Amino acid sequence: MDLYQYFSTQTERNIVKCVHYFPIYERHFARFRNMPITMFEIGTGEGGSCRMWKQYFGPMCRIVTIDIADKKEFEERQIFVRTGDQSDPTFLKGLVEEFGRPDIVLDDGSHLMPHINASFDVLFPAMRAGTYLVEDLDGAYRPDKGGGLHAPQSFVERAKILVDEMNAVHTRGQLTPSIYGKGLFSVSLYQSVAVLEKTPFLNTQMVRRPTPFPTRAANEAQALKPGTTPAE
C-alpha cells in the first residue's frame, strides 16, 4: 500500500495533507522503508500522520512526534510522543540525546519562519545522514508567518543560499560552507516543500574510464617528442 492509498482509505484518525505532497514523500522516503530508522515529526496534529509513518516505514522504525500541546494519547508501540516547543534548542537537543541522531526530520509544525529556522539550526547538524523535509512553505511568502518574497527569514531563501554553500568548494574561496552546507548532498524545492538530503561522505572524484587521465609527467614527456602535442 502506498502512502496516498493509506491516506485516502484509513478511517481511524484525521490526517491533513496537501495531496501533491505524497509523490514527494515517496520520492525521498522510499529508501527508508523496512529499515531501522528514527523519524522526528514536528507537529503531531490529530495523531493520524505519526501512525501513517509507522505503517509506511515498517516494523523497525521509531516515530518521535512532537507538539507544543500534550498529545500523549497518541503514543503506542513504535510511536513516542514528546511535548515541547520546536523553537527551543534545549528541548530539541534533549530529543537527540534521548533517541539518537534522526534519519528523517519532517517539519509540519507551526509553519512560522523563526520556528522552522530554529528547528533546522539544531536538528540538521545533528543528523549524520538522512532527509530533512519542510512542508507548508506557503508561509515563506506570508508576512504573518515571518516570511515574504525574498524575506531574509524565509526558509525558501535559506534553501537557495544552501545551494551555494553545497557548492562552496567550486567558488575558489569566495564562500566557506557553514555547518549546514557541509555534508549537504541535495536541495530539492517543490511547491510549498523543501527537501534537504545529507550524507556523511561524498566522493566527488572525477574519473576517466577505461583510460585513466594522463599524469602531469606523462604530458610533459609527450610534449618533448617531435611532432607531438601534449595529451589533453
BAFI-3210 file (N, C-alpha, C; in Angstrom, 3 decimals, decimal comma, padded with zeros to 6 digits):
// residues 232
n [1|2|3|4|5|6|7|8|9|10|11|12|13|14|15|16|17|18|19|20|21|22|23|24|25|26|27|28|29|30|31|32|33|34|35|36|37|38|39|40|41|42|43|44|45|46|47|48|49|50|51|52|53|54|55|56|57|58|59|60|61|62|63|64|65|66|67|68|69|70|71|72|73|74|75|76|77|78|79|80|81|82|83|84|85|86|87|88|89|90|91|92|93|94|95|96|97|98|99|100|101|102|103|104|105|106|107|108|109|110|111|112|113|114|115|116|117|118|119|120|121|122|123|124|125|126|127|128|129|130|131|132|133|134|135|136|137|138|139|140|141|142|143|144|145|146|147|148|149|150|151|152|153|154|155|156|157|158|159|160|161|162|163|164|165|166|167|168|169|170|171|172|173|174|175|176|177|178|179|180|181|182|183|184|185|186|187|188|189|190|191|192|193|194|195|196|197|198|199|200|201|202|203|204|205|206|207|208|209|210|211|212|213|214|215|216|217|218|219|220|221|222|223|224|225|226|227|228|229|230|231|232]
n.u [000,843|000,656|001,533|-000,420|-002,663|-003,059|-003,606|-005,972|-007,773|-007,742|-009,475|-009,260|-007,921|-007,700|-005,939|-004,230|-003,239|-001,676|-002,433|-000,512|001,815|002,312|003,574|006,064|006,896|007,094|009,131|011,388|011,443|011,181|013,402|013,915|012,188|011,237|013,595|015,822|015,098|015,014|012,575|011,890|009,032|007,736|005,091|002,256|-000,460|-003,612|-002,908|-002,954|-001,000|001,464|000,912|000,487|003,092|004,374|003,143|004,000|006,874|007,450|008,132|010,536|010,986|011,213|009,041|009,171|007,158|006,445|004,946|003,625|001,460|000,065|000,044|-000,094|-001,893|-001,676|000,412|001,970|003,091|006,181|005,703|006,545|005,688|006,394|006,339|006,775|008,421|009,111|010,943|012,712|015,910|017,097|015,161|015,049|017,667|017,619|015,905|017,517|019,535|018,051|016,917|018,803|020,612|018,530|017,207|015,390|013,798|010,766|009,220|006,322|005,174|004,611|004,760|005,821|008,322|010,571|010,460|010,765|013,359|014,767|014,424|015,711|018,312|019,236|018,578|019,340|022,246|022,579|021,988|023,543|023,348|020,754|017,333|015,778|012,790|010,710|007,488|004,485|005,308|004,180|003,995|006,448|006,184|004,525|003,963|002,692|003,513|006,099|007,470|007,746|008,192|011,437|012,211|014,489|014,208|012,824|012,410|012,610|014,302|016,549|017,078|017,849|020,283|021,676|022,100|024,236|026,128|026,418|027,872|030,237|032,934|033,551|033,718|036,141|037,206|035,561|033,353|032,677|031,572|028,922|028,122|025,797|025,925|027,952|028,326|025,925|023,980|021,947|019,496|016,159|013,462|010,038|006,621|005,693|007,246|010,365|013,220|015,992|018,917|021,301|024,667|027,240|029,606|030,928|031,884|033,539|035,289|036,615|036,575|038,115|037,338|037,816|040,522|042,835|043,195|045,936|049,064|050,772|053,485|053,509|052,278|054,193|056,364|055,319|055,140|057,750|058,431|059,204|057,002|054,671|051,874|050,979|049,149|045,622]
n.v [-001,192|002,162|005,494|007,448|005,926|004,790|007,140|007,937|005,946|005,183|005,239|005,883|008,037|011,597|013,042|015,708|016,837|018,301|017,040|016,857|016,437|013,751|012,258|013,457|012,684|009,886|009,840|010,709|009,310|006,578|004,871|004,378|002,526|-000,280|-000,224|000,226|002,960|006,318|008,700|012,106|013,796|016,900|018,416|017,059|017,094|015,680|013,145|011,290|011,258|010,361|007,696|006,897|007,166|005,219|002,881|003,045|003,041|000,725|-002,223|-001,764|000,874|003,977|006,421|009,632|011,931|015,332|018,036|021,215|021,148|018,831|015,622|013,014|010,930|009,716|008,024|004,922|001,567|001,832|004,517|007,536|010,116|013,463|016,463|019,803|022,877|023,627|025,573|025,675|025,207|023,703|021,795|020,398|019,420|017,722|015,734|014,557|013,557|011,668|009,924|009,591|010,326|011,642|010,038|010,951|014,057|015,666|018,614|019,764|021,676|024,637|026,296|028,788|031,037|031,801|029,669|027,399|027,821|027,785|025,115|023,783|024,745|023,311|020,554|019,715|019,820|017,830|015,489|012,664|011,534|011,525|012,643|015,778|017,328|020,024|021,210|022,873|025,443|027,722|029,696|030,906|033,018|034,741|037,531|037,399|034,977|035,324|035,452|036,373|037,675|037,122|037,627|037,835|035,957|033,897|030,440|029,364|031,168|030,647|028,021|028,460|029,785|027,717|026,060|027,342|027,107|024,358|024,009|025,268|024,580|024,993|027,689|028,906|029,870|032,009|031,518|030,080|027,046|026,716|024,997|023,888|023,659|021,827|018,471|018,462|017,043|017,306|019,707|020,033|021,661|022,137|023,001|024,668|022,982|021,950|019,909|018,514|016,702|014,823|013,668|011,593|011,356|012,291|011,349|013,055|012,701|013,030|010,771|008,977|006,566|003,915|004,540|005,944|009,358|011,156|011,582|014,507|014,310|012,506|014,041|016,075|014,609|013,697|016,098|016,666|015,070|015,059|016,569|016,114|016,805|017,897|015,540|015,762]
n.w [000,000|-000,943|000,197|-000,438|-000,944|001,576|003,052|001,798|002,412|005,113|008,255|010,898|012,292|011,921|009,202|007,821|004,817|001,936|-001,230|-003,215|-001,896|-001,519|-003,697|-003,418|-000,857|-001,341|-003,221|-001,783|000,611|000,233|000,239|002,873|003,860|005,838|007,271|010,094|011,283|012,668|012,974|013,286|013,795|013,484|014,841|015,738|015,304|014,777|015,343|013,292|011,281|012,394|012,868|010,250|009,230|010,735|009,737|007,109|007,121|008,481|010,606|011,966|012,474|014,366|015,437|016,425|017,597|017,939|019,741|020,656|022,277|024,644|023,550|024,370|024,258|021,843|021,833|021,202|020,493|018,918|018,411|019,773|021,869|022,446|024,332|023,591|022,557|019,257|018,648|020,687|021,549|023,615|024,274|021,806|021,552|023,694|022,735|020,781|022,408|023,811|021,860|019,899|016,817|014,314|011,382|009,606|009,395|009,650|009,194|010,148|011,706|013,412|011,217|011,154|010,179|011,913|013,745|012,133|011,159|013,587|014,450|012,360|012,692|014,888|014,469|011,852|011,775|013,679|012,408|011,009|008,546|006,064|005,544|005,402|005,634|004,929|005,106|003,874|003,070|002,081|003,878|003,777|002,129|003,345|005,317|007,836|008,766|009,181|006,856|003,378|000,074|-000,908|001,690|004,416|006,517|005,407|004,796|002,296|000,999|002,517|001,735|-000,901|-000,502|000,683|-001,481|-002,762|-000,693|-000,625|-002,907|-002,340|-002,550|-005,173|-005,511|-005,343|-002,929|-002,363|-000,882|002,207|003,421|005,758|008,872|008,076|005,352|004,982|004,172|002,893|000,432|-001,473|-002,559|-002,832|-004,248|-004,119|-004,863|-002,061|-000,482|000,848|000,492|001,957|001,636|003,383|003,672|005,065|003,727|000,627|-002,454|-004,765|-006,792|-010,043|-012,652|-015,291|-017,667|-020,091|-020,024|-017,873|-016,657|-018,043|-016,327|-015,018|-015,505|-017,631|-019,602|-019,931|-020,889|-023,296|-024,648|-025,258|-027,385|-030,820|-033,136|-031,767|-029,619|-026,338|-024,333|-023,766]
ca.u [000,000|001,446|001,094|-001,657|-003,749|-003,307|-004,236|-007,312|-008,670|-007,775|-010,634|-009,074|-007,556|-007,599|-004,647|-004,439|-002,085|-001,881|-002,275|000,693|002,956|002,527|004,663|007,330|007,247|007,514|010,415|012,511|011,395|011,006|014,603|013,974|011,167|011,718|014,923|015,761|015,315|014,323|011,991|011,331|007,921|007,403|003,669|001,522|-001,812|-004,650|-002,365|-003,066|000,194|002,510|000,542|000,742|004,529|004,680|002,719|004,780|008,279|007,510|008,251|011,805|011,130|010,732|008,485|009,145|006,318|006,486|003,927|003,630|000,365|000,219|-000,658|000,344|-002,870|-001,369|001,594|001,750|004,324|006,960|005,411|006,905|005,142|007,065|005,696|007,746|008,410|010,077|011,952|013,511|017,055|017,332|014,209|015,433|018,894|017,204|015,370|018,652|020,181|017,191|016,624|019,897|020,542|017,417|017,448|014,418|013,072|009,673|008,708|004,932|004,814|003,904|004,869|006,387|009,705|011,558|010,426|011,359|014,806|015,311|014,482|016,752|019,613|019,640|018,391|020,094|023,609|022,554|021,867|024,763|022,902|019,309|016,481|015,098|011,712|009,876|006,308|003,613|006,158|003,481|004,301|007,682|005,806|003,496|004,497|002,129|004,235|007,513|008,073|007,574|009,041|012,846|012,426|015,669|013,844|012,132|013,188|012,884|015,525|017,655|017,378|018,600|021,645|022,299|022,577|025,587|027,014|026,666|028,864|031,260|034,256|033,766|033,707|037,535|037,424|034,636|032,326|033,012|030,308|028,593|027,873|024,608|026,321|028,839|027,592|024,677|024,074|020,995|018,408|015,046|012,382|008,755|005,654|005,443|008,038|011,815|013,803|017,448|019,482|022,626|025,467|028,473|030,754|030,556|033,032|033,372|036,413|036,317|037,269|038,044|037,425|038,725|041,887|042,946|043,737|047,410|049,696|051,488|054,773|053,262|052,011|055,449|057,166|054,706|055,413|059,146|058,579|058,996|055,768|053,554|051,326|050,654|047,836|044,653]
ca.v [000,000|003,384|006,482|008,120|004,960|004,732|008,406|008,016|004,873|004,941|005,899|005,889|009,355|012,616|013,468|016,852|016,976|018,631|015,758|016,795|016,054|012,312|011,837|013,958|011,744|008,608|010,036|010,928|008,456|005,155|004,085|004,114|001,558|-001,523|-000,002|000,638|004,402|007,182|009,880|013,160|014,507|018,125|018,670|015,797|017,261|014,831|011,821|010,378|011,163|009,536|006,297|006,666|006,934|003,911|001,859|003,168|002,676|-000,675|-002,653|-001,425|002,326|004,699|007,725|010,553|013,039|016,376|019,067|022,137|020,687|017,464|014,665|011,697|009,883|009,082|007,171|003,478|000,879|002,479|005,951|008,210|011,472|014,379|017,771|020,879|023,942|023,329|026,627|025,604|024,346|022,765|020,695|019,614|018,689|016,639|014,656|013,870|012,787|010,548|008,973|009,499|011,152|011,243|009,751|011,787|015,091|016,250|019,784|020,114|022,266|025,918|026,938|030,124|031,007|031,714|028,337|026,468|028,042|027,354|023,652|023,390|025,086|022,263|019,170|019,328|019,420|016,605|014,332|012,195|011,378|011,370|013,559|016,809|017,828|021,088|021,371|024,044|026,624|028,924|030,701|031,603|034,201|035,450|038,299|036,973|033,784|035,679|035,366|037,432|037,452|037,466|037,997|037,132|034,842|032,863|029,216|029,194|031,930|029,913|026,870|028,967|030,037|026,422|025,552|027,889|026,512|022,987|024,092|026,225|024,146|025,468|029,157|029,362|030,603|033,124|031,121|028,991|026,421|026,671|023,626|023,406|023,315|020,667|017,207|018,592|016,317|017,838|020,585|019,899|022,596|021,887|023,984|024,633|021,940|021,886|018,649|018,580|015,397|014,944|012,463|011,735|011,349|012,454|011,153|013,921|012,477|012,862|009,571|008,682|005,131|002,938|005,039|006,970|010,649|011,180|012,356|015,687|013,858|011,926|015,157|016,759|013,722|013,707|017,383|016,691|014,271|015,871|016,373|015,720|017,817|017,288|014,894|016,562]
ca.w [000,000|-000,948|001,178|-000,809|-000,759|003,017|003,419|001,223|002,840|006,556|008,877|012,348|012,793|010,887|008,644|006,935|003,929|000,522|-001,909|-004,054|-001,075|-001,454|-004,582|-002,871|000,210|-001,918|-003,911|-000,873|001,789|-000,086|000,550|004,304|004,267|006,453|007,823|011,498|011,240|013,619|012,337|014,115|013,167|014,211|014,628|015,858|014,775|015,365|015,581|012,156|010,439|013,002|012,609|008,824|009,042|011,315|008,779|005,868|007,286|008,851|011,995|012,610|012,616|015,544|015,105|017,561|017,173|018,964|019,607|021,788|023,143|025,124|022,687|024,841|023,971|020,566|021,966|021,084|020,123|017,852|018,352|021,011|021,865|023,353|024,360|023,683|021,566|018,214|018,567|021,903|021,261|024,718|024,078|020,631|021,867|024,581|021,903|020,158|023,470|024,193|020,776|018,946|015,610|013,439|009,962|008,889|010,125|008,879|009,898|009,869|012,980|013,474|009,899|011,332|009,711|013,003|014,342|011,161|011,173|014,870|014,432|011,398|013,270|015,824|014,046|010,649|012,146|014,489|011,524|010,350|007,167|006,020|004,786|006,185|004,783|005,498|004,257|004,075|002,959|001,628|004,892|003,421|001,354|004,105|006,439|009,115|009,172|009,275|005,540|002,396|-001,094|-000,667|003,090|004,945|007,395|004,639|004,654|000,863|000,746|003,138|000,883|-002,053|-000,036|000,923|-002,766|-002,933|000,305|-001,061|-003,977|-001,914|-002,997|-006,541|-005,550|-005,247|-001,700|-002,150|000,069|003,119|003,827|007,183|009,325|007,379|003,990|004,997|004,140|002,148|-000,843|-002,457|-002,149|-003,781|-003,945|-004,754|-004,387|-000,619|000,180|000,645|000,945|002,005|001,919|003,978|003,581|005,845|002,828|-000,773|-003,341|-005,936|-007,691|-011,466|-013,113|-016,731|-017,956|-019,494|-019,947|-016,818|-017,049|-018,040|-015,263|-015,500|-016,046|-018,954|-020,507|-020,228|-021,735|-024,613|-025,280|-025,702|-028,592|-032,046|-033,892|-030,915|-028,726|-025,047|-024,213|-023,020]
c.u [000,881|000,817|-000,244|-002,862|-004,092|-004,070|-005,699|-008,292|-008,732|-008,879|-010,465|-008,825|-007,443|-006,147|-004,953|-003,164|-002,531|-001,568|-001,028|001,942|003,296|003,558|006,031|007,805|007,804|008,899|011,579|012,553|011,407|012,211|014,715|012,998|011,817|013,170|014,787|016,063|014,550|013,858|011,514|010,250|007,577|005,967|002,886|000,119|-002,815|-004,219|-002,417|-001,781|001,274|002,189|000,741|002,215|004,956|004,313|003,602|006,211|008,464|007,934|009,542|011,983|010,711|010,245|008,427|008,371|006,246|005,441|003,997|002,502|000,605|-000,625|-000,308|-000,639|-002,572|-000,148|001,179|003,075|004,916|006,703|005,650|006,463|005,892|006,449|006,750|007,631|009,489|011,153|012,875|014,701|017,346|016,422|014,643|016,708|018,596|016,630|016,500|019,386|019,366|017,084|017,767|019,666|019,373|017,882|016,549|013,887|012,005|009,086|007,328|004,362|004,057|003,828|005,325|007,870|010,725|011,608|011,066|012,878|015,439|015,434|015,604|018,142|020,137|019,640|019,168|021,549|023,660|022,447|023,235|024,500|021,394|018,625|015,726|014,066|010,893|008,696|005,499|004,414|005,486|003,731|005,584|007,402|004,784|004,117|003,952|002,763|005,740|008,233|007,780|008,517|010,437|013,111|013,600|015,340|013,180|012,996|013,453|014,158|016,732|018,058|018,171|020,059|022,390|022,754|023,985|026,563|027,369|027,763|030,023|032,653|034,574|033,854|035,105|037,754|036,490|033,591|032,829|031,721|030,129|028,438|026,649|024,952|027,206|028,022|026,284|024,853|023,141|019,996|017,338|013,924|011,169|007,801|005,351|006,265|009,512|012,330|015,317|017,985|020,937|023,359|026,735|029,709|030,264|031,818|032,808|034,515|035,940|037,192|037,061|038,239|037,141|040,155|041,984|043,454|045,266|047,927|050,394|052,820|054,595|052,983|053,309|056,336|056,626|055,056|056,825|059,369|058,340|057,675|054,592|053,071|050,964|049,268|046,921|044,233]
c.v [001,246|004,407|007,107|007,194|004,842|005,968|008,443|007,032|004,677|005,789|006,094|007,292|010,336|012,897|014,607|017,061|017,525|017,380|015,705|016,481|014,575|011,801|012,318|013,043|010,442|008,733|010,064|009,974|006,962|004,320|003,720|003,034|000,268|-001,436|000,459|002,130|005,098|008,423|010,841|013,868|015,710|018,498|017,374|015,891|016,412|013,364|010,865|010,193|010,288|008,055|005,949|006,379|005,596|002,791|001,867|002,649|001,273|-000,952|-002,266|000,076|002,799|006,070|008,549|011,785|014,064|017,441|019,965|021,820|019,231|016,520|013,226|010,581|009,144|008,167|005,706|002,852|001,509|003,986|006,553|009,661|012,318|015,772|018,859|021,820|023,673|024,401|026,639|024,672|023,339|021,546|019,795|018,809|017,528|015,458|013,847|013,030|011,545|009,487|008,785|010,379|010,720|010,949|010,605|012,825|015,638|017,394|020,138|020,775|023,572|026,627|028,394|030,080|030,990|030,338|027,301|026,594|027,559|025,826|023,168|023,636|023,982|020,886|018,792|019,003|018,127|015,348|013,948|012,053|011,261|012,494|014,487|017,459|018,866|021,297|022,602|025,343|027,776|030,064|031,464|032,885|035,066|036,210|037,856|035,688|034,068|035,631|036,574|037,166|038,006|037,917|037,190|035,911|033,683|031,610|028,888|029,953|031,221|028,712|027,297|029,213|028,727|025,748|026,052|027,265|025,067|022,937|025,020|025,867|024,671|026,987|029,754|030,290|031,759|032,811|029,952|028,350|026,461|025,212|023,037|022,996|022,089|019,379|017,278|017,984|016,879|018,757|020,485|020,822|022,258|022,990|023,712|023,603|022,120|020,578|018,768|017,225|015,546|013,611|012,649|011,807|011,447|012,358|011,956|013,771|012,334|011,741|009,401|007,195|004,878|003,442|006,114|008,288|010,580|011,995|013,557|015,289|013,273|013,021|015,850|015,914|013,699|014,983|017,456|015,913|015,129|015,543|015,965|016,926|017,159|016,663|015,786|015,807]
c.w [000,000|-000,008|000,826|-000,651|000,728|003,458|002,983|001,837|004,351|007,200|010,387|012,903|011,633|010,501|007,687|006,119|002,579|-000,295|-002,780|-003,238|-001,203|-002,456|-004,094|-001,747|-000,374|-002,562|-002,933|000,320|001,469|000,332|002,032|004,761|004,768|006,902|009,275|011,642|012,376|012,880|013,416|013,311|014,039|013,864|014,622|015,278|015,515|015,453|014,416|011,385|011,065|012,819|011,134|008,582|009,626|010,343|007,535|006,045|007,845|010,278|012,696|012,822|014,000|015,070|016,388|017,102|018,291|018,670|020,833|022,768|023,528|024,267|023,079|024,517|022,667|020,652|021,897|020,690|018,858|017,733|019,727|020,912|022,885|023,201|024,525|022,503|020,521|018,065|019,782|021,683|022,359|024,599|022,925|020,887|022,817|023,817|021,265|021,202|023,824|023,104|019,786|017,732|014,730|012,022|009,076|009,861|009,184|009,701|009,363|011,124|012,859|012,125|009,998|010,979|010,852|013,639|013,417|011,169|012,465|014,940|013,523|011,977|014,175|015,179|012,788|010,980|012,956|013,642|010,982|008,853|007,201|005,280|005,727|005,281|005,556|004,563|004,660|004,053|002,217|002,613|004,618|002,645|002,081|005,281|007,793|009,630|009,313|007,947|004,681|001,245|-000,840|000,769|003,655|005,789|006,655|004,523|003,190|000,491|001,346|002,289|-000,350|-001,683|000,175|-000,373|-003,035|-001,940|-000,053|-002,122|-003,637|-002,419|-004,397|-006,638|-005,398|-004,061|-001,445|-001,086|000,893|003,589|005,332|007,594|008,640|005,943|003,924|005,051|003,383|000,764|-001,897|-001,779|-003,220|-003,330|-004,785|-004,306|-002,920|000,141|-000,160|001,226|000,850|002,422|002,338|003,884|004,405|004,976|001,400|-001,621|-004,617|-006,929|-009,130|-012,018|-014,606|-016,934|-019,443|-019,337|-018,878|-017,381|-017,040|-016,860|-015,860|-016,127|-017,441|-019,981|-020,924|-021,126|-023,154|-025,357|-025,834|-026,992|-029,823|-032,714|-033,083|-030,118|-027,409|-025,049|-023,410|-021,764]
res [m|d|l|y|q|y|f|s|t|q|t|e|r|n|i|v|k|c|v|h|y|f|p|i|y|e|r|h|f|a|r|f|r|n|m|p|i|t|m|f|e|i|g|t|g|e|g|g|s|c|r|m|w|k|q|y|f|g|p|m|c|r|i|v|t|i|d|i|a|d|k|k|e|f|e|e|r|q|i|f|v|r|t|g|d|q|s|d|p|t|f|l|k|g|l|v|e|e|f|g|r|p|d|i|v|l|d|d|g|s|h|l|m|p|h|i|n|a|s|f|d|v|l|f|p|a|m|r|a|g|t|y|l|v|e|d|l|d|g|a|y|r|p|d|k|g|g|g|l|h|a|p|q|s|f|v|e|r|a|k|i|l|v|d|e|m|n|a|v|h|t|r|g|q|l|t|p|s|i|y|g|k|g|l|f|s|v|s|l|y|q|s|v|a|v|l|e|k|t|p|f|l|n|t|q|m|v|r|r|p|t|p|f|p|t|r|a|a|n|e|a|q|a|l|k|p|g|t|t|p|a|e]
***
